[in-house]
């Protein structure tokens, strides 16, 4: 059972990494094209969320932290990323 859960975590974290990287890249390209600060903040926010998912998976699978510790890492970075995304929507006037 543990091997199946580990495999699911690796597969899902990989999917999150790919999708999050895609969204971050699109937002970054839009920022470079327009120079709009809100798009830069949006890219940073999505990048932070993606990094959180990646680091949580690495911490659990390769560093040996517990699943709970990985969840704390993920939750902290997701909260930070969402705060930056909220800011990006706020500065868009």
RAJOLIN-V337100 format. One record per residue. N is the residue number from 0. RES is the residue in three letters. SS is DSSP state (H for helix, E for strand, C for the rest). PSI is psi in whole degrees, 0 to 359 (999 if undefined). NEAR is the number of other C-alpha atoms within 8 Angstrom. Layout:
N;RES;SS;PSI;NEAR  N;RES;SS;PSI;NEAR
//
This chain:
0;UNK;C;319;4  1;UNK;H;322;5  2;UNK;H;323;6  3;UNK;H;320;7  4;UNK;H;316;8  5;UNK;H;317;9  6;UNK;H;317;8  7;UNK;H;318;8  8;UNK;H;314;9  9;UNK;H;315;9  10;UNK;H;313;8  11;UNK;H;320;8  12;UNK;H;325;11  13;UNK;H;317;9  14;UNK;H;315;8  15;UNK;H;318;11  16;UNK;H;316;12  17;UNK;H;312;8  18;UNK;H;316;8  19;UNK;H;321;12  20;UNK;H;321;11  21;UNK;H;314;8  22;UNK;H;317;10  23;UNK;H;316;13  24;UNK;H;317;9  25;UNK;H;316;9  26;UNK;H;320;12  27;UNK;H;318;11  28;UNK;H;320;8  29;UNK;H;320;10  30;UNK;H;314;13  31;UNK;H;326;8  32;UNK;H;321;6  33;UNK;H;335;6  34;UNK;C;12;8  35;UNK;C;118;8  36;UNK;H;329;8  37;UNK;H;324;12  38;UNK;H;326;13  39;UNK;H;315;12  40;UNK;H;322;12  41;UNK;H;316;14  42;UNK;H;318;14  43;UNK;H;318;12  44;UNK;H;310;14  45;UNK;H;325;15  46;UNK;H;322;12  47;UNK;H;317;12  48;UNK;H;316;16  49;UNK;H;317;13  50;UNK;H;321;10  51;UNK;H;315;14  52;UNK;H;318;13  53;UNK;H;311;12  54;UNK;H;325;11  55;UNK;H;317;13  56;UNK;H;316;12  57;UNK;H;317;9  58;UNK;H;321;11  59;UNK;H;313;13  60;UNK;H;323;9  61;UNK;H;329;6  62;UNK;H;334;7  63;UNK;C;14;7  64;UNK;C;156;9  65;UNK;C;163;7  66;UNK;H;322;7  67;UNK;H;318;6  68;UNK;H;322;10  69;UNK;H;321;14  70;UNK;H;322;9  71;UNK;H;315;8  72;UNK;H;311;11  73;UNK;H;313;13  74;UNK;H;319;9  75;UNK;H;312;9  76;UNK;H;327;12  77;UNK;H;317;13  78;UNK;H;317;9  79;UNK;H;316;11  80;UNK;H;317;14  81;UNK;H;325;11  82;UNK;H;319;9  83;UNK;H;320;12  84;UNK;H;316;13  85;UNK;H;316;8  86;UNK;H;318;10  87;UNK;H;325;14  88;UNK;H;329;9  89;UNK;H;318;7  90;UNK;H;349;7  91;UNK;C;101;6  92;UNK;C;999;3
//
